[in-house]
Amino acid sequence: MAYTLVNATTGVLLAERLLVADRFWQRMRGLLGTKQLSVGEALLLAPCNAVHTMFMRYPIDVLFLARDFTVLKAVADLKPWRMAVCRGASMVIELRSGTVAKTGTKVGDKLAWRL
């Protein structure tokens, strides 16, 4: 099922299509094997506090979130063959590279997802 992801602090739309990976194999696969995230598309990984871009062909933006959907850490333009970790994060949102800068999303912002 796909949801809409909004920055509740600013009211800015982050993704028109948020996919949820909340099962082990869904999280393991993540974005591996995909060509590129489409504009307006994102992936929520839960539970998760670390991601990698091994075997990926494109950079991504990463938002690490607390249980209440507060942004704990924002990583813009994470290149292929890199890792990002955030101690204390409960979940991660992977977005098309450039989304964090374009939307002005920053640490402390609260996100919300809706059907």
LUMSEMI-766806 format. One record per atom (N, C-alpha, C, O, CB): residue in three letters; atom name; z, x, y negated. Coordinates in steps of 0.2 Angstrom, whole numbers, always signed. Glycine has a CB too. Layout:
N
type Ala	atom CA	up Z	east X	north Y
...
This chain:
115
type Met	atom N	up +0	east +4	north +6
type Met	atom CA	up +0	east +0	north +0
type Met	atom C	up +0	east +4	north -6
type Met	atom O	up +3	east +10	north -6
type Met	atom CB	up +6	east -5	north +0
type Ala	atom N	up -4	east +3	north -11
type Ala	atom CA	up -4	east +6	north -17
type Ala	atom C	up +0	east +3	north -23
type Ala	atom O	up +0	east -3	north -24
type Ala	atom CB	up -12	east +7	north -19
type Tyr	atom N	up +3	east +7	north -27
type Tyr	atom CA	up +7	east +4	north -33
type Tyr	atom C	up +4	east +7	north -39
type Tyr	atom O	up -1	east +12	north -39
type Tyr	atom CB	up +14	east +6	north -32
type Thr	atom N	up +6	east +5	north -45
type Thr	atom CA	up +5	east +8	north -52
type Thr	atom C	up +11	east +12	north -54
type Thr	atom O	up +17	east +10	north -53
type Thr	atom CB	up +3	east +2	north -57
type Leu	atom N	up +10	east +18	north -57
type Leu	atom CA	up +15	east +22	north -59
type Leu	atom C	up +15	east +23	north -66
type Leu	atom O	up +10	east +24	north -69
type Leu	atom CB	up +14	east +29	north -56
type Val	atom N	up +21	east +21	north -69
type Val	atom CA	up +21	east +21	north -77
type Val	atom C	up +27	east +26	north -79
type Val	atom O	up +32	east +26	north -75
type Val	atom CB	up +22	east +14	north -79
type Asn	atom N	up +26	east +29	north -84
type Asn	atom CA	up +32	east +33	north -87
type Asn	atom C	up +36	east +27	north -91
type Asn	atom O	up +34	east +25	north -97
type Asn	atom CB	up +29	east +39	north -92
type Ala	atom N	up +41	east +25	north -89
type Ala	atom CA	up +45	east +20	north -92
type Ala	atom C	up +48	east +22	north -99
type Ala	atom O	up +50	east +18	north -103
type Ala	atom CB	up +51	east +18	north -87
type Thr	atom N	up +49	east +28	north -100
type Thr	atom CA	up +52	east +31	north -106
type Thr	atom C	up +47	east +30	north -112
type Thr	atom O	up +49	east +28	north -117
type Thr	atom CB	up +54	east +38	north -105
type Thr	atom N	up +41	east +32	north -110
type Thr	atom CA	up +36	east +31	north -115
type Thr	atom C	up +31	east +25	north -115
type Thr	atom O	up +27	east +24	north -120
type Thr	atom CB	up +31	east +38	north -115
type Gly	atom N	up +31	east +22	north -109
type Gly	atom CA	up +26	east +17	north -108
type Gly	atom C	up +19	east +19	north -106
type Gly	atom O	up +15	east +14	north -106
type Gly	atom CB	up +26	east +12	north -114
type Val	atom N	up +18	east +25	north -105
type Val	atom CA	up +11	east +28	north -103
type Val	atom C	up +10	east +27	north -96
type Val	atom O	up +14	east +28	north -92
type Val	atom CB	up +11	east +35	north -105
type Leu	atom N	up +4	east +25	north -94
type Leu	atom CA	up +2	east +24	north -87
type Leu	atom C	up +0	east +31	north -84
type Leu	atom O	up -4	east +35	north -87
type Leu	atom CB	up -4	east +19	north -87
type Leu	atom N	up +3	east +33	north -79
type Leu	atom CA	up +2	east +39	north -75
type Leu	atom C	up -3	east +39	north -70
type Leu	atom O	up -8	east +43	north -69
type Leu	atom CB	up +8	east +42	north -73
type Ala	atom N	up -3	east +33	north -66
type Ala	atom CA	up -8	east +32	north -61
type Ala	atom C	up -9	east +25	north -59
type Ala	atom O	up -4	east +21	north -59
type Ala	atom CB	up -5	east +35	north -54
type Glu	atom N	up -15	east +23	north -59
type Glu	atom CA	up -17	east +16	north -57
type Glu	atom C	up -16	east +15	north -50
type Glu	atom O	up -15	east +9	north -47
type Glu	atom CB	up -24	east +14	north -59
type Arg	atom N	up -16	east +20	north -46
type Arg	atom CA	up -16	east +20	north -39
type Arg	atom C	up -11	east +25	north -36
type Arg	atom O	up -13	east +31	north -35
type Arg	atom CB	up -23	east +20	north -35
type Leu	atom N	up -5	east +23	north -35
type Leu	atom CA	up +0	east +27	north -32
type Leu	atom C	up +1	east +26	north -24
type Leu	atom O	up +3	east +20	north -22
type Leu	atom CB	up +7	east +27	north -35
type Leu	atom N	up -1	east +31	north -20
type Leu	atom CA	up +0	east +30	north -13
type Leu	atom C	up +7	east +33	north -11
type Leu	atom O	up +9	east +38	north -14
type Leu	atom CB	up -6	east +34	north -9
type Val	atom N	up +10	east +30	north -6
type Val	atom CA	up +17	east +32	north -4
type Val	atom C	up +16	east +36	north +3
type Val	atom O	up +13	east +33	north +8
type Val	atom CB	up +21	east +26	north -4
type Ala	atom N	up +19	east +42	north +4
type Ala	atom CA	up +19	east +45	north +10
type Ala	atom C	up +27	east +46	north +11
type Ala	atom O	up +30	east +50	north +9
type Ala	atom CB	up +16	east +52	north +10
type Asp	atom N	up +29	east +41	north +15
type Asp	atom CA	up +36	east +41	north +17
type Asp	atom C	up +38	east +42	north +24
type Asp	atom O	up +44	east +41	north +26
type Asp	atom CB	up +40	east +34	north +14
type Arg	atom N	up +33	east +44	north +28
type Arg	atom CA	up +34	east +45	north +35
type Arg	atom C	up +32	east +53	north +36
type Arg	atom O	up +28	east +55	north +32
type Arg	atom CB	up +29	east +41	north +40
type Phe	atom N	up +35	east +55	north +41
type Phe	atom CA	up +35	east +63	north +43
type Phe	atom C	up +27	east +65	north +43
type Phe	atom O	up +26	east +70	north +39
type Phe	atom CB	up +38	east +64	north +49
type Trp	atom N	up +23	east +62	north +46
type Trp	atom CA	up +16	east +64	north +47
type Trp	atom C	up +12	east +63	north +41
type Trp	atom O	up +8	east +67	north +39
type Trp	atom CB	up +13	east +61	north +53
type Gln	atom N	up +14	east +58	north +37
type Gln	atom CA	up +11	east +57	north +31
type Gln	atom C	up +12	east +62	north +26
type Gln	atom O	up +8	east +65	north +22
type Gln	atom CB	up +13	east +50	north +28
type Arg	atom N	up +19	east +64	north +26
type Arg	atom CA	up +21	east +69	north +21
type Arg	atom C	up +18	east +76	north +23
type Arg	atom O	up +16	east +80	north +19
type Arg	atom CB	up +29	east +70	north +21
type Met	atom N	up +18	east +77	north +30
type Met	atom CA	up +15	east +84	north +32
type Met	atom C	up +7	east +84	north +30
type Met	atom O	up +5	east +90	north +28
type Met	atom CB	up +15	east +84	north +40
type Arg	atom N	up +4	east +79	north +30
type Arg	atom CA	up -3	east +79	north +29
type Arg	atom C	up -4	east +79	north +21
type Arg	atom O	up -8	east +83	north +19
type Arg	atom CB	up -7	east +73	north +31
type Gly	atom N	up +0	east +75	north +17
type Gly	atom CA	up -1	east +75	north +10
type Gly	atom C	up -8	east +75	north +8
type Gly	atom O	up -12	east +70	north +10
type Gly	atom CB	up +2	east +82	north +7
type Leu	atom N	up -10	east +79	north +4
type Leu	atom CA	up -17	east +79	north +1
type Leu	atom C	up -22	east +84	north +5
type Leu	atom O	up -27	east +85	north +3
type Leu	atom CB	up -17	east +81	north -6
type Leu	atom N	up -19	east +87	north +10
type Leu	atom CA	up -23	east +92	north +14
type Leu	atom C	up -30	east +88	north +17
type Leu	atom O	up -29	east +83	north +19
type Leu	atom CB	up -19	east +95	north +20
type Gly	atom N	up -35	east +92	north +16
type Gly	atom CA	up -42	east +89	north +18
type Gly	atom C	up -45	east +85	north +13
type Gly	atom O	up -51	east +82	north +14
type Gly	atom CB	up -40	east +85	north +24
type Thr	atom N	up -42	east +83	north +7
type Thr	atom CA	up -45	east +79	north +2
type Thr	atom C	up -49	east +84	north -2
type Thr	atom O	up -48	east +90	north -3
type Thr	atom CB	up -40	east +75	north -2
type Lys	atom N	up -54	east +81	north -5
type Lys	atom CA	up -59	east +85	north -10
type Lys	atom C	up -56	east +85	north -17
type Lys	atom O	up -56	east +91	north -20
type Lys	atom CB	up -66	east +82	north -10
type Gln	atom N	up -53	east +80	north -19
type Gln	atom CA	up -50	east +80	north -26
type Gln	atom C	up -46	east +73	north -27
type Gln	atom O	up -49	east +68	north -24
type Gln	atom CB	up -55	east +81	north -32
type Leu	atom N	up -41	east +73	north -31
type Leu	atom CA	up -38	east +67	north -33
type Leu	atom C	up -42	east +64	north -38
type Leu	atom O	up -45	east +67	north -42
type Leu	atom CB	up -31	east +68	north -35
type Ser	atom N	up -44	east +57	north -37
type Ser	atom CA	up -47	east +54	north -42
type Ser	atom C	up -43	east +53	north -48
type Ser	atom O	up -37	east +53	north -48
type Ser	atom CB	up -50	east +47	north -39
type Val	atom N	up -47	east +52	north -54
type Val	atom CA	up -43	east +50	north -60
type Val	atom C	up -39	east +44	north -59
type Val	atom O	up -42	east +39	north -56
type Val	atom CB	up -48	east +49	north -66
type Gly	atom N	up -33	east +44	north -61
type Gly	atom CA	up -28	east +38	north -60
type Gly	atom C	up -25	east +37	north -53
type Gly	atom O	up -22	east +32	north -51
type Gly	atom CB	up -32	east +32	north -61
type Glu	atom N	up -26	east +42	north -49
type Glu	atom CA	up -23	east +42	north -42
type Glu	atom C	up -17	east +47	north -41
type Glu	atom O	up -18	east +53	north -44
type Glu	atom CB	up -29	east +44	north -37
type Ala	atom N	up -12	east +45	north -37
type Ala	atom CA	up -7	east +50	north -36
type Ala	atom C	up -4	east +49	north -29
type Ala	atom O	up -5	east +43	north -26
type Ala	atom CB	up -1	east +49	north -42
type Leu	atom N	up +0	east +53	north -27
type Leu	atom CA	up +4	east +53	north -21
type Leu	atom C	up +11	east +54	north -21
type Leu	atom O	up +13	east +59	north -24
type Leu	atom CB	up +1	east +58	north -16
type Leu	atom N	up +15	east +49	north -19
type Leu	atom CA	up +22	east +50	north -19
type Leu	atom C	up +25	east +52	north -12
type Leu	atom O	up +23	east +49	north -7
type Leu	atom CB	up +26	east +43	north -21
type Leu	atom N	up +28	east +58	north -12
type Leu	atom CA	up +31	east +61	north -6
type Leu	atom C	up +39	east +60	north -6
type Leu	atom O	up +42	east +62	north -10
type Leu	atom CB	up +29	east +68	north -5
type Ala	atom N	up +41	east +56	north -1
type Ala	atom CA	up +48	east +55	north -1
type Ala	atom C	up +51	east +54	north +6
type Ala	atom O	up +48	east +51	north +11
type Ala	atom CB	up +50	east +48	north -5
type Pro	atom N	up +56	east +58	north +8
type Pro	atom CA	up +60	east +62	north +4
type Pro	atom C	up +56	east +69	north +3
type Pro	atom O	up +53	east +71	north +8
type Pro	atom CB	up +67	east +63	north +7
type Cys	atom N	up +57	east +72	north -2
type Cys	atom CA	up +54	east +79	north -3
type Cys	atom C	up +57	east +83	north -9
type Cys	atom O	up +58	east +79	north -14
type Cys	atom CB	up +46	east +78	north -4
type Asn	atom N	up +58	east +89	north -8
type Asn	atom CA	up +60	east +93	north -14
type Asn	atom C	up +56	east +100	north -15
type Asn	atom O	up +58	east +104	north -19
type Asn	atom CB	up +67	east +95	north -13
type Ala	atom N	up +50	east +100	north -11
type Ala	atom CA	up +46	east +106	north -11
type Ala	atom C	up +39	east +104	north -9
type Ala	atom O	up +38	east +100	north -4
type Ala	atom CB	up +49	east +112	north -7
type Val	atom N	up +34	east +107	north -12
type Val	atom CA	up +27	east +106	north -10
type Val	atom C	up +24	east +113	north -10
type Val	atom O	up +26	east +118	north -13
type Val	atom CB	up +24	east +101	north -15
type His	atom N	up +18	east +113	north -6
type His	atom CA	up +14	east +119	north -6
type His	atom C	up +6	east +116	north -7
type His	atom O	up +5	east +111	north -6
type His	atom CB	up +14	east +123	north +0
type Thr	atom N	up +2	east +121	north -9
type Thr	atom CA	up -5	east +119	north -10
type Thr	atom C	up -9	east +124	north -5
type Thr	atom O	up -15	east +125	north -7
type Thr	atom CB	up -7	east +120	north -17
type Met	atom N	up -6	east +126	north +0
type Met	atom CA	up -10	east +130	north +5
type Met	atom C	up -16	east +126	north +8
type Met	atom O	up -15	east +120	north +9
type Met	atom CB	up -5	east +132	north +11
type Phe	atom N	up -21	east +129	north +9
type Phe	atom CA	up -27	east +126	north +12
type Phe	atom C	up -30	east +121	north +7
type Phe	atom O	up -35	east +117	north +9
type Phe	atom CB	up -26	east +123	north +18
type Met	atom N	up -28	east +120	north +1
type Met	atom CA	up -31	east +115	north -4
type Met	atom C	up -36	east +119	north -8
type Met	atom O	up -36	east +125	north -9
type Met	atom CB	up -25	east +112	north -8
type Arg	atom N	up -41	east +115	north -10
type Arg	atom CA	up -46	east +118	north -14
type Arg	atom C	up -46	east +116	north -22
type Arg	atom O	up -50	east +118	north -25
type Arg	atom CB	up -53	east +115	north -12
type Tyr	atom N	up -41	east +113	north -24
type Tyr	atom CA	up -40	east +111	north -31
type Tyr	atom C	up -33	east +111	north -33
type Tyr	atom O	up -28	east +111	north -29
type Tyr	atom CB	up -43	east +104	north -32
type Pro	atom N	up -32	east +112	north -40
type Pro	atom CA	up -25	east +112	north -42
type Pro	atom C	up -22	east +105	north -43
type Pro	atom O	up -26	east +100	north -44
type Pro	atom CB	up -24	east +116	north -49
type Ile	atom N	up -16	east +104	north -43
type Ile	atom CA	up -13	east +98	north -45
type Ile	atom C	up -7	east +99	north -49
type Ile	atom O	up -4	east +104	north -51
type Ile	atom CB	up -10	east +95	north -38
type Asp	atom N	up -5	east +93	north -52
type Asp	atom CA	up +1	east +93	north -56
type Asp	atom C	up +7	east +90	north -52
type Asp	atom O	up +5	east +85	north -48
type Asp	atom CB	up +0	east +88	north -63
type Val	atom N	up +13	east +92	north -52
type Val	atom CA	up +18	east +90	north -48
type Val	atom C	up +24	east +88	north -52
type Val	atom O	up +26	east +91	north -57
type Val	atom CB	up +20	east +96	north -43
type Leu	atom N	up +27	east +82	north -51
type Leu	atom CA	up +33	east +80	north -54
type Leu	atom C	up +38	east +79	north -49
type Leu	atom O	up +38	east +75	north -44
type Leu	atom CB	up +32	east +73	north -58
type Phe	atom N	up +44	east +82	north -49
type Phe	atom CA	up +50	east +82	north -45
type Phe	atom C	up +54	east +77	north -48
type Phe	atom O	up +56	east +77	north -54
type Phe	atom CB	up +53	east +89	north -44
type Leu	atom N	up +57	east +72	north -44
type Leu	atom CA	up +61	east +66	north -46
type Leu	atom C	up +67	east +66	north -43
type Leu	atom O	up +68	east +68	north -37
type Leu	atom CB	up +57	east +60	north -45
type Ala	atom N	up +72	east +63	north -47
type Ala	atom CA	up +79	east +61	north -44
type Ala	atom C	up +78	east +55	north -41
type Ala	atom O	up +73	east +51	north -41
type Ala	atom CB	up +84	east +61	north -49
type Arg	atom N	up +83	east +52	north -37
type Arg	atom CA	up +83	east +46	north -34
type Arg	atom C	up +82	east +40	north -39
type Arg	atom O	up +79	east +35	north -37
type Arg	atom CB	up +90	east +45	north -30
type Asp	atom N	up +84	east +41	north -45
type Asp	atom CA	up +83	east +35	north -50
type Asp	atom C	up +76	east +36	north -53
type Asp	atom O	up +75	east +33	north -59
type Asp	atom CB	up +89	east +35	north -55
type Phe	atom N	up +72	east +40	north -51
type Phe	atom CA	up +65	east +42	north -54
type Phe	atom C	up +65	east +45	north -60
type Phe	atom O	up +60	east +45	north -64
type Phe	atom CB	up +62	east +35	north -55
type Thr	atom N	up +70	east +49	north -62
type Thr	atom CA	up +71	east +53	north -68
type Thr	atom C	up +67	east +60	north -66
type Thr	atom O	up +68	east +63	north -61
type Thr	atom CB	up +78	east +55	north -70
type Val	atom N	up +63	east +62	north -70
type Val	atom CA	up +59	east +68	north -69
type Val	atom C	up +64	east +74	north -70
type Val	atom O	up +67	east +75	north -75
type Val	atom CB	up +53	east +69	north -74
type Leu	atom N	up +65	east +78	north -65
type Leu	atom CA	up +69	east +84	north -65
type Leu	atom C	up +65	east +90	north -66
type Leu	atom O	up +68	east +95	north -69
type Leu	atom CB	up +72	east +85	north -58
type Lys	atom N	up +59	east +91	north -64
type Lys	atom CA	up +55	east +96	north -66
type Lys	atom C	up +47	east +94	north -66
type Lys	atom O	up +45	east +90	north -62
type Lys	atom CB	up +56	east +102	north -60
type Ala	atom N	up +43	east +97	north -70
type Ala	atom CA	up +36	east +96	north -70
type Ala	atom C	up +33	east +102	north -70
type Ala	atom O	up +34	east +107	north -73
type Ala	atom CB	up +34	east +92	north -77
type Val	atom N	up +28	east +103	north -65
type Val	atom CA	up +24	east +108	north -64
type Val	atom C	up +17	east +107	north -65
type Val	atom O	up +14	east +103	north -61
type Val	atom CB	up +25	east +111	north -56
type Ala	atom N	up +14	east +109	north -70
type Ala	atom CA	up +7	east +108	north -72
type Ala	atom C	up +2	east +113	north -69
type Ala	atom O	up +4	east +119	north -69
type Ala	atom CB	up +6	east +108	north -80
type Asp	atom N	up -3	east +110	north -66
type Asp	atom CA	up -9	east +114	north -64
type Asp	atom C	up -7	east +119	north -58
type Asp	atom O	up -8	east +125	north -59
type Asp	atom CB	up -12	east +118	north -70
type Leu	atom N	up -3	east +117	north -53
type Leu	atom CA	up -1	east +121	north -48
type Leu	atom C	up -8	east +123	north -44
type Leu	atom O	up -11	east +118	north -41
type Leu	atom CB	up +4	east +117	north -43
type Lys	atom N	up -9	east +129	north -44
type Lys	atom CA	up -16	east +131	north -41
type Lys	atom C	up -15	east +132	north -33
type Lys	atom O	up -10	east +131	north -30
type Lys	atom CB	up -17	east +138	north -43
type Pro	atom N	up -21	east +132	north -30
type Pro	atom CA	up -21	east +132	north -22
type Pro	atom C	up -17	east +139	north -20
type Pro	atom O	up -17	east +144	north -24
type Pro	atom CB	up -28	east +133	north -20
type Trp	atom N	up -14	east +138	north -14
type Trp	atom CA	up -10	east +144	north -11
type Trp	atom C	up -4	east +145	north -15
type Trp	atom O	up -2	east +151	north -15
type Trp	atom CB	up -15	east +150	north -11
type Arg	atom N	up -1	east +140	north -18
type Arg	atom CA	up +6	east +141	north -21
type Arg	atom C	up +11	east +136	north -19
type Arg	atom O	up +9	east +132	north -15
type Arg	atom CB	up +5	east +140	north -29
type Met	atom N	up +17	east +138	north -21
type Met	atom CA	up +23	east +133	north -19
type Met	atom C	up +27	east +131	north -25
type Met	atom O	up +27	east +135	north -30
type Met	atom CB	up +27	east +137	north -14
type Ala	atom N	up +30	east +126	north -25
type Ala	atom CA	up +34	east +123	north -30
type Ala	atom C	up +40	east +120	north -27
type Ala	atom O	up +40	east +116	north -22
type Ala	atom CB	up +31	east +119	north -35
type Val	atom N	up +46	east +122	north -29
type Val	atom CA	up +53	east +119	north -27
type Val	atom C	up +57	east +117	north -32
type Val	atom O	up +57	east +119	north -38
type Val	atom CB	up +56	east +124	north -22
type Cys	atom N	up +61	east +111	north -31
type Cys	atom CA	up +66	east +109	north -36
type Cys	atom C	up +72	east +107	north -32
type Cys	atom O	up +72	east +102	north -29
type Cys	atom CB	up +63	east +103	north -40
type Arg	atom N	up +77	east +111	north -33
type Arg	atom CA	up +84	east +109	north -29
type Arg	atom C	up +86	east +103	north -32
type Arg	atom O	up +87	east +102	north -38
type Arg	atom CB	up +89	east +115	north -30
type Gly	atom N	up +88	east +98	north -28
type Gly	atom CA	up +91	east +92	north -30
type Gly	atom C	up +86	east +86	north -31
type Gly	atom O	up +88	east +81	north -32
type Gly	atom CB	up +94	east +93	north -37
type Ala	atom N	up +80	east +88	north -30
type Ala	atom CA	up +75	east +83	north -30
type Ala	atom C	up +75	east +78	north -24
type Ala	atom O	up +76	east +81	north -19
type Ala	atom CB	up +68	east +86	north -32
type Ser	atom N	up +74	east +72	north -25
type Ser	atom CA	up +73	east +67	north -19
type Ser	atom C	up +66	east +66	north -17
type Ser	atom O	up +65	east +64	north -11
type Ser	atom CB	up +77	east +61	north -21
type Met	atom N	up +62	east +66	north -22
type Met	atom CA	up +55	east +65	north -21
type Met	atom C	up +50	east +68	north -25
type Met	atom O	up +52	east +71	north -30
type Met	atom CB	up +53	east +57	north -21
type Val	atom N	up +44	east +68	north -24
type Val	atom CA	up +39	east +72	north -28
type Val	atom C	up +33	east +67	north -29
type Val	atom O	up +31	east +64	north -24
type Val	atom CB	up +36	east +79	north -24
type Ile	atom N	up +30	east +68	north -35
type Ile	atom CA	up +23	east +65	north -36
type Ile	atom C	up +18	east +70	north -37
type Ile	atom O	up +19	east +74	north -41
type Ile	atom CB	up +24	east +60	north -42
type Glu	atom N	up +13	east +70	north -34
type Glu	atom CA	up +7	east +74	north -35
type Glu	atom C	up +2	east +70	north -38
type Glu	atom O	up +0	east +65	north -36
type Glu	atom CB	up +4	east +77	north -28
type Leu	atom N	up -1	east +73	north -44
type Leu	atom CA	up -6	east +70	north -48
type Leu	atom C	up -12	east +75	north -49
type Leu	atom O	up -11	east +81	north -48
type Leu	atom CB	up -3	east +68	north -55
type Arg	atom N	up -17	east +72	north -52
type Arg	atom CA	up -23	east +76	north -53
type Arg	atom C	up -21	east +81	north -59
type Arg	atom O	up -17	east +79	north -63
type Arg	atom CB	up -29	east +71	north -56
type Ser	atom N	up -23	east +87	north -58
type Ser	atom CA	up -22	east +92	north -63
type Ser	atom C	up -24	east +90	north -70
type Ser	atom O	up -29	east +87	north -71
type Ser	atom CB	up -25	east +98	north -61
type Gly	atom N	up -19	east +91	north -75
type Gly	atom CA	up -20	east +89	north -82
type Gly	atom C	up -17	east +82	north -84
type Gly	atom O	up -16	east +81	north -90
type Gly	atom CB	up -28	east +88	north -83
type Thr	atom N	up -14	east +79	north -79
type Thr	atom CA	up -11	east +72	north -80
type Thr	atom C	up -4	east +73	north -84
type Thr	atom O	up -3	east +69	north -89
type Thr	atom CB	up -10	east +68	north -74
type Val	atom N	up +0	east +78	north -82
type Val	atom CA	up +6	east +79	north -85
type Val	atom C	up +5	east +80	north -93
type Val	atom O	up +8	east +78	north -97
type Val	atom CB	up +10	east +85	north -82
type Ala	atom N	up +0	east +85	north -94
type Ala	atom CA	up -1	east +87	north -101
type Ala	atom C	up -4	east +81	north -105
type Ala	atom O	up -2	east +79	north -111
type Ala	atom CB	up -6	east +93	north -102
type Lys	atom N	up -9	east +77	north -102
type Lys	atom CA	up -12	east +72	north -105
type Lys	atom C	up -8	east +66	north -107
type Lys	atom O	up -8	east +63	north -112
type Lys	atom CB	up -18	east +69	north -101
type Thr	atom N	up -3	east +65	north -102
type Thr	atom CA	up +2	east +59	north -103
type Thr	atom C	up +8	east +61	north -107
type Thr	atom O	up +12	east +57	north -109
type Thr	atom CB	up +4	east +56	north -97
type Gly	atom N	up +9	east +68	north -108
type Gly	atom CA	up +15	east +70	north -112
type Gly	atom C	up +22	east +69	north -108
type Gly	atom O	up +27	east +69	north -110
type Gly	atom CB	up +16	east +66	north -118
type Thr	atom N	up +21	east +68	north -101
type Thr	atom CA	up +27	east +67	north -97
type Thr	atom C	up +31	east +74	north -97
type Thr	atom O	up +28	east +79	north -96
type Thr	atom CB	up +25	east +65	north -89
type Lys	atom N	up +38	east +73	north -97
type Lys	atom CA	up +42	east +79	north -98
type Lys	atom C	up +49	east +78	north -94
type Lys	atom O	up +50	east +72	north -92
type Lys	atom CB	up +44	east +81	north -105
type Val	atom N	up +52	east +83	north -93
type Val	atom CA	up +59	east +83	north -90
type Val	atom C	up +63	east +78	north -93
type Val	atom O	up +64	east +78	north -100
type Val	atom CB	up +62	east +90	north -89
type Gly	atom N	up +67	east +73	north -90
type Gly	atom CA	up +71	east +68	north -93
type Gly	atom C	up +68	east +61	north -93
type Gly	atom O	up +71	east +56	north -94
type Gly	atom CB	up +73	east +71	north -99
type Asp	atom N	up +61	east +61	north -93
type Asp	atom CA	up +58	east +55	north -93
type Asp	atom C	up +59	east +51	north -87
type Asp	atom O	up +61	east +54	north -81
type Asp	atom CB	up +50	east +56	north -94
type Lys	atom N	up +60	east +44	north -87
type Lys	atom CA	up +61	east +40	north -81
type Lys	atom C	up +54	east +37	north -80
type Lys	atom O	up +51	east +34	north -84
type Lys	atom CB	up +66	east +35	north -83
type Leu	atom N	up +52	east +37	north -73
type Leu	atom CA	up +46	east +34	north -71
type Leu	atom C	up +48	east +27	north -67
type Leu	atom O	up +54	east +26	north -65
type Leu	atom CB	up +42	east +38	north -66
type Ala	atom N	up +43	east +23	north -67
type Ala	atom CA	up +44	east +16	north -63
type Ala	atom C	up +37	east +15	north -59
type Ala	atom O	up +32	east +17	north -62
type Ala	atom CB	up +45	east +11	north -68
type Trp	atom N	up +38	east +12	north -54
type Trp	atom CA	up +32	east +10	north -50
type Trp	atom C	up +32	east +3	north -49
type Trp	atom O	up +37	east +0	north -48
type Trp	atom CB	up +31	east +14	north -43
type Arg	atom N	up +26	east +0	north -49
type Arg	atom CA	up +25	east -8	north -48
type Arg	atom C	up +19	east -9	north -44
type Arg	atom O	up +15	east -5	north -43
type Arg	atom CB	up +24	east -11	north -55
type Leu	atom N	up +20	east -15	north -41
type Leu	atom CA	up +14	east -18	north -37
type Leu	atom C	up +8	east -20	north -42
type Leu	atom O	up +3	east -22	north -39
type Leu	atom CB	up +16	east -24	north -33
